[in-house]
């Protein structure tokens, strides 16, 4: 059967082949040959607040309530997860975009020093042919990088990748739902008739397979505080990890590969292999941090220290699910850690709104009063809410009049009162209605 023609880019002989850029070896299968580089990281390796192995104590299903479309409900452990990251020839998803490198990180039991690393691997262990007994607890986190030395090796790469992925029950990526996995599915479809049967329908690559895309919970938790949730920014701001000068900006990677195909000089690819490995190792640390954060309210064993902005983000997430007790707890934790007036105003507003929904009127009133008494500014919201509470819930028109008049007075003293013109008009209308109810409305 004739295979699809490879692009016309020619790879010439070189005195610096890829074997010298990244330790590894050529692997052969029924679809041809490609290259694999493998490194083992000891579980005690620190990345972020804890060691890589700490993730093995956590459960992916902790994140299921926040992302019900991820298929995480039945996934009890990260021990059989495949952390996947691709390097490609472009950012699109068309037929001309290749995954020239696919990195896969997995937890494995190896006969290797548990306190040294990263260690390059060789032989059957490097090529994922080594399958440790299930009874063996993982000792290392292994990153294998499947690399095609030319586009003609794509079928071999996809075959080797499929063989490894068929052993795992959950994929973990960073933006993989939008990019990495759809592109891999496209490349498999494009090469379908040249692949062995097992590579044509790898369960882990199915659109509905369990898949934790870390970008989405990262945005839920950190977008408020960090604005940018790019992996590089999260490494620096959350994991407090800075890569060495061996790294390369992701935007340069496609061109580096094209240059390699033209010249055969693999030296610049050292930085690409490093970049891909670090992406995958950082995903382990981010998965740990996110799982602990989102589980902190439901599992005392996952208690973590978080900045106020993260507690607010957690509270909003719980609130959106109607998990009122957890939302309230998160909001109160945030109040303990912030003196920022804007954050405190928002927290009191959210707490009061939550209590109001539950008919806890007196507690809501306490929150409104705490808001106006501890937070500077002229925001009329707590005054208006107290006026409404006194008017409609208590029938206390004197108190309702006082709160409405107080809010109106505050706004009328502002230099930029035109900006509050509509609110002032609404307050005047409210005040007149309350006074009419008291029988003291002015004619």
C-alpha positions in Angstrom: 0.0 0.0 0.0 1.4 3.4 -1.0 1.9 5.9 1.8 1.2 9.6 1.5 3.9 11.6 0.0 6.0 13.5 2.6 6.6 17.2 2.2 9.4 18.1 -0.1 11.6 19.5 2.7 14.8 17.5 2.6 16.8 16.4 5.6 20.5 16.2 4.8 23.3 14.3 6.5 24.7 16.1 9.5 27.6 15.8 11.9 25.2 16.6 14.7 22.2 14.2 14.4 19.3 14.2 16.8 20.9 11.3 18.7 23.4 13.8 20.1 20.8 16.5 20.7 18.7 14.3 23.1 19.7 10.9 24.4 17.5 8.2 23.0 17.3 5.6 20.3 15.5 4.7 17.1 12.5 2.4 17.5 10.9 0.3 14.8 7.4 -1.0 14.3 5.1 -2.1 11.6 4.7 1.4 10.3 8.4 2.2 10.1 10.8 3.9 12.5 11.0 7.0 14.5 13.1 8.3 17.4 12.3 8.3 21.2 14.1 10.2 24.0 13.2 9.3 27.6 14.1 10.8 30.9 13.1 9.6 34.4 12.4 12.1 37.2 12.5 10.8 40.8 9.2 11.3 42.6 11.0 13.3 45.3 11.9 16.0 42.8 10.4 19.4 43.9 8.4 21.4 41.4 6.2 24.0 43.1 5.1 23.5 46.7 5.8 19.7 46.8 7.4 16.7 45.2 6.1 15.2 42.0 5.0 12.1 43.8 2.5 14.1 46.0 0.0 14.0 43.1 -0.3 10.2 43.6 -2.2 10.9 46.9 -4.9 12.9 45.1 -7.9 12.0 42.9 -8.8 13.5 39.5 -12.5 13.1 40.4 -12.0 16.0 42.8 -12.3 18.3 39.8 -15.3 16.5 38.3 -18.0 18.8 39.8 -16.3 21.9 38.3 -15.8 20.3 34.8 -18.5 17.7 34.3 -17.6 17.3 30.6 -14.1 16.0 31.5 -15.3 12.5 32.3 -13.4 12.4 35.6 -16.2 11.0 37.9 -14.8 7.5 38.0 -11.1 8.3 38.0 -9.7 7.5 41.4 -6.0 8.2 40.9 -3.4 9.9 38.8 -1.2 6.9 38.9 -2.4 5.7 35.4 -2.6 9.1 33.8 -0.8 10.1 30.6 0.5 13.7 30.6 0.6 14.7 26.9 2.2 17.7 25.2 2.8 18.2 21.5 5.2 20.3 19.5 3.9 21.1 16.0 4.8 22.7 12.7 2.1 25.3 13.1 -0.8 26.5 15.2 -3.6 25.5 12.9 -5.3 22.2 12.6 -5.1 21.6 8.8 -3.6 18.7 7.0 -0.3 20.5 6.6 0.3 20.7 10.4 2.3 17.9 11.9 2.9 16.8 15.5 6.7 16.3 15.0 7.2 15.7 18.7 4.8 14.2 21.2 5.8 14.0 24.8 4.1 11.6 27.2 4.7 11.6 31.0 3.7 8.6 33.1 4.3 7.4 36.7 6.2 4.1 36.6 8.2 1.7 38.8 11.8 1.6 37.6 14.9 -0.2 38.7 16.8 3.1 39.0 18.2 5.3 41.8 15.1 7.0 43.4 17.1 10.1 44.3 18.9 11.0 41.1 17.6 12.6 38.0 16.5 13.4 35.5 18.1 10.3 34.2 18.2 9.4 30.5 16.7 5.9 29.8 17.6 3.3 27.2 16.4 0.0 25.9 13.0 -1.4 26.5 12.4 1.0 29.4 13.0 4.0 27.1 10.6 2.7 24.4 7.7 2.0 26.8 8.0 -1.8 26.2 8.7 -2.1 29.9 5.5 -2.7 31.8 6.0 -2.8 35.5 4.0 -5.2 37.7 0.8 -3.5 38.9 1.8 -4.3 42.5 4.9 -2.1 42.2 4.4 1.4 43.5 5.7 4.1 41.1 9.3 5.3 41.8 9.7 7.8 38.9 7.9 10.1 36.6 9.0 9.2 33.0 8.8 11.5 30.1 9.1 9.9 26.6 9.4 12.1 23.6 8.4 10.6 20.3 10.1 12.5 17.5 9.9 12.2 13.7 13.2 12.9 12.1 11.3 13.6 8.9 7.6 13.7 8.0 8.0 10.2 6.5 8.2 8.9 10.0 4.8 10.1 11.1 3.1 6.7 10.8 5.8 5.1 13.0 5.5 7.9 15.6 1.7 7.6 15.7 2.0 3.8 16.0 4.5 4.0 18.9 2.4 6.7 20.6 -0.8 4.7 20.3 0.8 1.6 21.8 1.8 3.6 24.9 -1.5 5.5 25.3 -3.6 2.3 25.1 -2.4 1.5 28.7 -3.7 4.6 30.3 -7.2 5.7 31.5 -6.9 9.5 31.7 -5.2 12.1 29.6 -3.8 15.3 31.3 -2.9 18.2 29.1 -2.6 22.0 29.1 -4.9 23.4 26.5 -5.1 19.9 25.0 -8.9 19.9 24.5 -8.6 22.7 22.0 -5.3 21.9 20.4 -3.1 18.8 21.2 -5.6 16.0 21.2 -7.8 17.2 18.3 -4.6 17.6 16.3 -3.5 14.1 17.2 -6.9 12.7 16.2 -6.7 14.6 12.9 -3.2 13.1 12.2 -4.4 9.6 13.0 -7.4 10.1 10.7 -5.2 11.4 7.9 -2.9 8.3 8.2 -5.6 5.8 9.1 -5.1 3.3 6.3 -1.4 3.1 7.0 -1.7 2.4 10.8 -2.2 -1.0 12.6 -5.6 -1.8 13.9 -4.8 -0.9 17.5 -3.7 2.6 16.5 -6.9 3.4 14.7 -9.1 3.7 17.8 -7.0 4.4 20.9 -9.6 4.8 23.7 -7.6 7.6 25.4 -7.8 9.8 22.3 -11.5 9.5 21.9 -13.3 12.8 22.3 -15.3 11.5 25.3 -12.4 9.8 27.1 -11.5 11.1 30.6 -9.4 14.2 29.9 -8.2 16.8 32.4 -7.3 19.9 30.6 -5.4 21.9 33.2 -5.9 25.3 31.4 -9.6 25.4 32.3 -9.4 24.9 36.1 -6.3 27.1 36.0 -8.3 29.9 34.6 -11.0 29.4 37.2 -8.6 29.7 40.0 -5.9 32.1 38.8 -7.3 34.3 36.1 -8.5 36.8 38.6 -5.1 37.1 40.3 -2.7 36.6 37.4 -4.6 37.7 34.3 -2.4 35.5 32.1 -2.7 31.8 32.5 0.0 30.9 30.1 2.0 27.9 31.3 5.2 29.9 31.5 3.4 32.5 33.7 1.9 29.9 36.0 5.4 28.3 36.4 6.8 31.6 37.6 3.9 32.9 39.7 2.4 29.7 41.1 5.2 27.1 41.1 7.9 29.7 41.6 10.0 27.9 39.0 12.2 29.5 36.4 13.5 27.6 33.5 17.1 27.7 32.5 18.5 29.3 29.4 18.2 26.0 27.6 14.5 26.8 27.0 13.0 28.3 23.8 9.9 30.4 23.3 7.1 28.2 21.9 6.5 30.6 19.0 10.0 29.7 17.6 9.7 26.0 17.8 8.0 25.4 14.4 10.7 27.3 12.6 13.4 25.4 14.5 12.0 22.1 13.2 11.7 23.4 9.7 15.4 24.5 9.8 16.4 21.1 11.1 14.6 19.4 8.2 16.5 21.6 5.8 19.9 21.4 7.3 20.0 18.2 9.3 21.6 20.1 12.2 19.8 19.0 15.4 21.7 21.3 17.8 18.9 23.9 18.1 16.4 21.0 18.8 18.1 20.5 22.2 16.1 23.5 23.4 12.9 22.0 21.9 13.3 18.7 23.7 14.0 20.6 27.0 11.0 22.8 26.5 8.7 19.9 25.9 10.0 17.9 28.9 9.6 20.9 31.2 6.0 21.5 30.0 5.1 18.0 31.0 6.8 18.0 34.4 5.2 21.3 35.2 1.8 19.8 34.4 2.3 17.4 37.2 2.9 20.2 39.7 0.0 22.2 38.4 -2.4 19.2 38.6 -1.3 18.8 42.2 -1.9 22.4 43.1 -5.3 22.6 41.3 -6.6 19.4 42.8 -5.6 20.4 46.3 -7.1 23.8 45.9 -10.5 22.6 44.5 -10.6 19.9 47.1 -9.6 22.0 50.0 -13.2 22.7 51.1 -14.3 19.1 50.9 -11.3 17.1 52.1 -9.3 18.2 55.1 -6.4 16.2 53.9 -6.1 18.5 51.0 -6.1 21.7 53.1 -3.9 24.4 51.4 -2.9 27.9 52.0 -4.3 30.2 49.3 -4.2 34.0 48.7 -7.4 35.8 49.0 -8.0 36.1 45.2 -7.9 32.3 44.9 -10.4 31.9 47.8 -12.7 34.3 46.0 -12.3 32.3 42.7 -13.1 29.1 44.6 -16.1 30.7 46.2 -17.4 31.8 42.9 -17.0 28.3 41.5 -18.9 26.7 44.3 -21.5 29.5 44.1 -22.1 28.8 40.5 -22.8 25.2 41.3 -25.3 26.0 44.1 -22.9 24.5 46.7 -23.8 27.2 49.2 -22.0 26.0 52.3 -18.7 25.6 50.4 -19.1 29.0 48.7 -19.8 30.7 52.0 -16.8 29.1 53.6 -14.5 30.1 50.8 -15.8 33.7 50.9 -15.2 33.9 54.6 -11.7 32.5 54.2 -11.0 35.2 51.6 -12.1 37.9 54.1 -9.6 36.6 56.6 -6.7 37.2 54.1 -7.6 40.5 52.4 -7.6 44.1 53.4 -8.2 45.3 49.8 -11.4 47.4 49.9 -12.6 46.3 46.5 -12.2 42.7 47.3 -13.9 43.1 50.7 -16.8 44.9 49.1 -17.2 42.2 46.5 -17.0 39.5 49.2 -19.7 41.1 51.4 -21.9 41.6 48.4 -21.5 37.9 47.4 -22.0 36.7 51.0 -25.2 38.8 51.4 -26.5 37.7 48.0 -25.9 34.0 48.9 -27.7 34.4 52.3 -30.6 36.4 50.7 -31.2 33.5 48.2 -31.5 31.2 51.2 -33.9 33.5 53.1 -31.3 34.2 55.8 -32.3 37.9 55.9 -30.8 38.9 59.2 -27.4 37.4 58.3 -27.6 39.2 54.9 -28.4 42.4 56.7 -25.3 41.9 59.0 -23.2 41.4 55.9 -24.5 44.6 54.3 -23.8 46.5 57.5 -20.3 45.0 57.8 -19.7 46.1 54.2 -20.6 49.8 54.6 -19.0 50.0 58.0 -15.6 48.5 57.1 -15.1 49.4 53.4 -14.6 53.0 52.3 -16.4 54.5 49.3 -19.8 55.7 48.3 -21.2 52.5 46.8 -25.0 52.8 47.5 -25.6 49.0 47.2 -25.4 48.0 50.9 -27.6 51.1 51.9 -30.2 50.2 49.2 -30.2 46.6 50.2 -30.8 47.5 53.9 -33.5 49.9 52.9 -35.2 47.2 50.9 -34.8 44.7 53.7 -36.3 47.1 56.3 -39.2 48.1 53.9 -40.2 44.7 52.6 -39.1 42.2 55.2 -39.5 44.1 58.5 -42.0 46.7 57.5 -39.9 49.2 59.4 -40.3 52.4 57.4 -38.3 54.6 59.7 -35.2 52.4 59.2 -35.9 52.0 55.5 -36.1 55.8 55.2 -32.9 56.2 57.1 -30.9 53.9 54.8 -32.3 55.3 51.6 -31.7 58.9 52.7 -28.1 58.1 53.8 -27.3 56.6 50.4 -28.8 59.6 48.6 -26.9 62.1 50.8 -23.6 60.3 50.1 -24.1 60.5 46.4 -25.3 64.1 46.4 -22.0 65.1 48.0 -19.9 63.7 45.2 -18.2 66.0 42.8 -18.9 63.7 39.9 -22.6 63.3 40.8 -23.6 63.2 37.2 -22.2 59.7 37.0 -24.7 58.7 39.7 -27.6 60.6 38.1 -29.7 57.5 37.4 -29.0 56.0 40.9 -29.9 59.3 42.5 -33.2 59.4 40.7 -34.0 55.8 41.7 -33.1 56.6 45.4 -35.3 59.7 45.3 -38.2 57.6 43.9 -37.6 54.9 46.6 -37.5 57.5 49.4 -40.7 59.1 48.3 -42.4 55.8 48.2 -41.3 54.9 51.7 -42.4 58.3 53.0 -45.8 57.8 51.3 -46.1 54.5 53.1 -45.4 56.3 56.4 -48.0 58.9 55.5 -45.4 61.7 55.5 -44.8 62.1 51.8 -44.4 65.7 50.7 -47.2 67.0 48.4 
